[in-house]
Amino acid sequence: MNQTGTAATIDSHKDVETTVAIIGSGFSGLCMAIQLSRRGRDDFLILEKSHDIGGTWRDNTYPGCACDVPTAIYSYSFEQNPYWSSMWSSQPEIQAYLQRITDKYDLRRKAVFGTEIVAAHWDDAASRWHLRSAEGRTITAQFVVLGVGPLNVPRLPKLNGIESFTGSVFHSAQWDRSADLTGKKVAVIGTGASAIQFVPIIAEQVGQLQLYQRSPAWVLGRKNPTIPKALQKLFAKVPLTRNVFRAVAFGSRSRWPWGSTDTATCISRWNGPPRPTSARASRIRRWRPSSPPTIRSAASACFSPPRTTRPLLGPTLR
Ligand SMILES: Cc1cc2nc3c(=O)[nH]c(=O)nc-3n(C[C@H](O)[C@H](O)[C@H](O)COP(=O)(O)OP(=O)(O)OC[C@H]3O[C@@H](n4cnc5c(N)ncnc54)[C@H](O)[C@@H]3O)c2cc1C
């Protein structure tokens, strides 16, 4: 790659040529684009199948969607945000952060939205990649950087008879905001990192909730303290203080007792009939070594030892 690079131009109908083609505009793709910009390069394009930046944080809008590591460390080290409102920030706040940074580095002019890359072919003679988009454009690039993410295509299980179900069916990653769950009978399939965030919230709203799980996850209860405005101002004024805060958050996370039986709790299987919302607290049960055998055995069918799976952070364990 030459040092200056020529600006990649975008025409929504024509084939394009660029030095670096970045596929995806989530945290990874944006980071790559920012780092190129910071080095004075303009010869790259961001190819994005959707119509906005953000990836995970654009797509996941379910109730309670938030990161599950402290946001001070779930953000770019070179673009720390002094204004996170709480320790574990919510999806709207994280997406707003990514939008702000995209604008700060003027990356929208480098983004080709609505462009899903479906094929890549390396031309040995020309030493170039030829990428093909779903609508048939060709993008030629010397370098291709994949920032397509691990989780951006929701996995929908094949359920016999689902096509004849007349109610709403949607994946948490494609939350149907038009579906009003108030007073409804709702079944949630799966108890992973997303369910642990939205189940306690919709439990307040629905008429009946059934939660289906295959393997009980390990769950650590946590509080989510707000970061006082005065502290945010200090972080903004004195960068050293937010570096210290970030370092402390990083250090404390690496000491978390993953899987320790002292602090770990376990979501038990839903094994009762549908209950009214007043029983919601019982849906997420604590498991401790001293728990009654009934609760322990509820979790034991697919029991995985504590240190073998990443524990989830449950915001509302009681
Ligand atoms: C609800 C949720 C919460 C999470 N919380 C955390 C957390 O707290 N901590 C943590 O470390 N991780 C978390 N993750 C994992 C998260 O996915 C990563 O942290 C990170 O956001 C991934 O960024 P990415 O840029 O690699 O991928 P993504 O954010 O998935 O972005 C990929 C982008 O590539 C685009 N794309 C994909 N294929 C193509 C194609 N063929 N052509 C063009 N564009 C394409 C997509 O549209 C998308 O915009 C969470 C994930 C989810 C779903």
PDBQT file of the ligand as one rigid body, heavy atoms in Angstrom, charges set to zero:
ROOT
HETATM    1  C1  LIG A 401     -26.984  -8.438  22.493  1.00  0.00    +0.000 C 
HETATM    2  C2  LIG A 401     -25.496  -8.580  22.433  1.00  0.00    +0.000 A 
HETATM    3  C3  LIG A 401     -24.725  -8.116  23.491  1.00  0.00    +0.000 A 
HETATM    4  C4  LIG A 401     -23.348  -8.264  23.441  1.00  0.00    +0.000 A 
HETATM    5  N1  LIG A 401     -22.621  -7.805  24.501  1.00  0.00    +0.000 NA
HETATM    6  C5  LIG A 401     -21.290  -7.974  24.480  1.00  0.00    +0.000 A 
HETATM    7  C6  LIG A 401     -20.500  -7.529  25.586  1.00  0.00    +0.000 A 
HETATM    8  O1  LIG A 401     -20.995  -7.011  26.562  1.00  0.00    +0.000 OA
HETATM    9  N2  LIG A 401     -19.169  -7.721  25.525  1.00  0.00    +0.000 N 
HETATM   10  C7  LIG A 401     -18.569  -8.304  24.440  1.00  0.00    +0.000 A 
HETATM   11  O2  LIG A 401     -17.349  -8.438  24.416  1.00  0.00    +0.000 OA
HETATM   12  N3  LIG A 401     -19.301  -8.712  23.388  1.00  0.00    +0.000 NA
HETATM   13  C8  LIG A 401     -20.625  -8.572  23.387  1.00  0.00    +0.000 A 
HETATM   14  N4  LIG A 401     -21.357  -9.012  22.328  1.00  0.00    +0.000 N 
HETATM   15  C9  LIG A 401     -20.676  -9.572  21.155  1.00  0.00    +0.000 C 
HETATM   16  C10 LIG A 401     -20.603  -8.502  20.065  1.00  0.00    +0.000 C 
HETATM   17  O3  LIG A 401     -21.167  -9.057  18.914  1.00  0.00    +0.000 OA
HETATM   18  C11 LIG A 401     -19.170  -8.047  19.876  1.00  0.00    +0.000 C 
HETATM   19  O4  LIG A 401     -18.673  -7.516  21.100  1.00  0.00    +0.000 OA
HETATM   20  C12 LIG A 401     -18.984  -6.927  18.848  1.00  0.00    +0.000 C 
HETATM   21  O5  LIG A 401     -20.029  -5.958  18.881  1.00  0.00    +0.000 OA
HETATM   22  C13 LIG A 401     -18.862  -7.509  17.481  1.00  0.00    +0.000 C 
HETATM   23  O6  LIG A 401     -18.518  -6.457  16.611  1.00  0.00    +0.000 OA
HETATM   24  P1  LIG A 401     -18.151  -6.764  15.119  1.00  0.00    +0.000 P 
HETATM   25  O7  LIG A 401     -17.896  -5.465  14.455  1.00  0.00    +0.000 OA
HETATM   26  O8  LIG A 401     -17.079  -7.770  15.074  1.00  0.00    +0.000 OA
HETATM   27  O9  LIG A 401     -19.452  -7.478  14.522  1.00  0.00    +0.000 OA
HETATM   28  P2  LIG A 401     -20.943  -6.950  14.374  1.00  0.00    +0.000 P 
HETATM   29  O10 LIG A 401     -21.285  -5.953  15.417  1.00  0.00    +0.000 OA
HETATM   30  O11 LIG A 401     -21.793  -8.168  14.256  1.00  0.00    +0.000 OA
HETATM   31  O12 LIG A 401     -20.926  -6.189  12.987  1.00  0.00    +0.000 OA
HETATM   32  C14 LIG A 401     -20.813  -6.890  11.790  1.00  0.00    +0.000 C 
HETATM   33  C15 LIG A 401     -21.300  -6.000  10.667  1.00  0.00    +0.000 C 
HETATM   34  O13 LIG A 401     -21.003  -6.617   9.436  1.00  0.00    +0.000 OA
HETATM   35  C16 LIG A 401     -22.140  -6.525   8.584  1.00  0.00    +0.000 C 
HETATM   36  N5  LIG A 401     -22.038  -7.655   7.662  1.00  0.00    +0.000 N 
HETATM   37  C17 LIG A 401     -22.056  -8.975   7.959  1.00  0.00    +0.000 A 
HETATM   38  N6  LIG A 401     -21.905  -9.724   6.857  1.00  0.00    +0.000 NA
HETATM   39  C18 LIG A 401     -21.791  -8.857   5.826  1.00  0.00    +0.000 A 
HETATM   40  C19 LIG A 401     -21.610  -9.025   4.423  1.00  0.00    +0.000 A 
HETATM   41  N7  LIG A 401     -21.516 -10.231   3.867  1.00  0.00    +0.000 N 
HETATM   42  N8  LIG A 401     -21.538  -7.909   3.642  1.00  0.00    +0.000 NA
HETATM   43  C20 LIG A 401     -21.622  -6.666   4.190  1.00  0.00    +0.000 A 
HETATM   44  N9  LIG A 401     -21.811  -6.450   5.525  1.00  0.00    +0.000 NA
HETATM   45  C21 LIG A 401     -21.874  -7.535   6.327  1.00  0.00    +0.000 A 
HETATM   46  C22 LIG A 401     -23.319  -6.607   9.527  1.00  0.00    +0.000 C 
HETATM   47  O14 LIG A 401     -24.495  -6.053   8.960  1.00  0.00    +0.000 OA
HETATM   48  C23 LIG A 401     -22.807  -5.793  10.715  1.00  0.00    +0.000 C 
HETATM   49  O15 LIG A 401     -23.110  -4.419  10.581  1.00  0.00    +0.000 OA
HETATM   50  C24 LIG A 401     -22.735  -8.890  22.342  1.00  0.00    +0.000 A 
HETATM   51  C25 LIG A 401     -23.515  -9.366  21.282  1.00  0.00    +0.000 A 
HETATM   52  C26 LIG A 401     -24.878  -9.219  21.326  1.00  0.00    +0.000 A 
HETATM   53  C27 LIG A 401     -25.702  -9.753  20.158  1.00  0.00    +0.000 C 
ENDROOT
TORSDOF 0
